[in-house]
Amino acid sequence: MTFYLDEVSAFAAECRFDDLPAPVVERTKLVIADCIGAIAGGSVEPEMSQLSSRLTAETPGGVSSVI
């Protein structure tokens, strides 16, 4: 018996960008752009500033990179 995760992971491992239909690629671009916009917009909310300040105070300093 094959588990569905085995099938999904095999598909993902073998899938190439050129195999994707153009509508899937275009929709994915829109979804990613929407996610980035939501993350950027939410990052300036007061709750996120408070969380960021608290986490920064609780962790040691160091070098960090952002992608």
N, C-alpha and C positions, 0 to 999 in steps of 0.2 A: 504494500500500500504506500503510495506516494503522498506525502504531506503537502498541503497547498503552499506552504512557505518554501519548500524545496522547488516547486514549480515556479513560483514568483521570483525567487532569487536566481534561478537558472535563466529565466527570461531576462531579468535585469542585467545579469552578467554578460549575456550574449547580444543584447540589444545595442545597436549603434545609432548615433544621431540620425544618420541618413535613412534609417528604417522608420523613423517617426513621421506620421502624416503631417503635412504643413499646418492644418488647423490645430493639431495638438501642440506644435511648437509655438504658434502664435498665442494660443490660450495660456500656455505655460508662461510665456513672457509677460502677459498681462497679470497673471496671478502673482508672479514674483515681484513685479513693479508695485502692485497693490500692497503686498506684504512689507516691502521696504518702506513705502509711504506710511503705512500704519505704524511700523516700528519707529520711524523718524518722528512722526507726530506724537506718538505716545511717550517718547523719550523726554519730552519737555514738560510733561505733566508734573504737577507738584509731588504726587505720590512717587514717581520715578526718581525725582531729585532727592527726596528723603531716603528712599531705598539705596540709591547710589552713595549718598553721604554716609549712611550707616554701614554699608558693606565696605566702603573705603576705610572707615575708621577701624573696622574689625580685622582687616587683613594687612599683612606686612607690605611695605612699599616694594617696588621693583619695576622692571621694565615690562611693558605690555605693548602688544601691537594690535591694531584693529584692521580688519580686512575691509 
